[in-house]
Amino acid sequence: MVLTMAAVAANKKIQVEKLEVQVDAVTDVTEGGQRTRFSSIIDLGQGLSDREIKILFNSARRCEVHKLLGGQIEFEEKLAGSP
């Protein structure tokens, strides 16, 4: 998320004094399985216009990691050479 915001800021020539994100994960176990919720607090520092804040905030919300984690995720492991 921070790397995405930094790349967008550089591309849009937005001068950012601070890019900091705190992420907390909470996992709930239910009858249907397990669900993890990620909660992020984004600190962009001072001196940005409302437009710049919206651009960076939306880039954080739409980063590639969010796309990967937004849907159902499954893991499959295999040893090399096994069917």
Contacts in CASP RR format, 6 or more apart in sequence:
PFRMAT RR
TARGET T0000
AUTHOR 0000-0000-0000
METHOD contacts of the structure
MODEL  1
MVLTMAAVAANKKIQVEKLEVQVDAVTDVTEGGQRTRFSSIIDLGQGLSD
REIKILFNSARRCEVHKLLGGQIEFEEKLAGSP
1 21 0 8 1.000
1 23 0 8 1.000
1 40 0 8 1.000
1 42 0 8 1.000
1 60 0 8 1.000
1 63 0 8 1.000
1 65 0 8 1.000
1 66 0 8 1.000
2 19 0 8 1.000
2 20 0 8 1.000
2 21 0 8 1.000
4 59 0 8 1.000
4 60 0 8 1.000
4 63 0 8 1.000
4 64 0 8 1.000
4 65 0 8 1.000
5 16 0 8 1.000
5 19 0 8 1.000
5 42 0 8 1.000
5 56 0 8 1.000
5 59 0 8 1.000
5 60 0 8 1.000
5 63 0 8 1.000
6 16 0 8 1.000
6 19 0 8 1.000
8 14 0 8 1.000
8 55 0 8 1.000
8 56 0 8 1.000
8 59 0 8 1.000
9 15 0 8 1.000
9 16 0 8 1.000
9 19 0 8 1.000
9 56 0 8 1.000
12 52 0 8 1.000
12 55 0 8 1.000
14 48 0 8 1.000
14 52 0 8 1.000
14 55 0 8 1.000
14 56 0 8 1.000
16 44 0 8 1.000
16 45 0 8 1.000
16 48 0 8 1.000
16 56 0 8 1.000
17 45 0 8 1.000
17 46 0 8 1.000
17 47 0 8 1.000
18 43 0 8 1.000
18 44 0 8 1.000
18 45 0 8 1.000
18 46 0 8 1.000
19 43 0 8 1.000
19 44 0 8 1.000
20 42 0 8 1.000
20 43 0 8 1.000
21 40 0 8 1.000
21 41 0 8 1.000
21 42 0 8 1.000
21 43 0 8 1.000
21 60 0 8 1.000
22 40 0 8 1.000
22 41 0 8 1.000
22 43 0 8 1.000
23 38 0 8 1.000
23 39 0 8 1.000
23 40 0 8 1.000
24 38 0 8 1.000
24 39 0 8 1.000
24 40 0 8 1.000
25 36 0 8 1.000
25 37 0 8 1.000
25 38 0 8 1.000
25 39 0 8 1.000
26 36 0 8 1.000
26 37 0 8 1.000
26 39 0 8 1.000
27 34 0 8 1.000
27 35 0 8 1.000
27 36 0 8 1.000
27 37 0 8 1.000
28 34 0 8 1.000
28 35 0 8 1.000
28 36 0 8 1.000
28 37 0 8 1.000
38 69 0 8 1.000
40 60 0 8 1.000
42 56 0 8 1.000
42 57 0 8 1.000
42 60 0 8 1.000
44 53 0 8 1.000
44 56 0 8 1.000
44 57 0 8 1.000
48 56 0 8 1.000
END
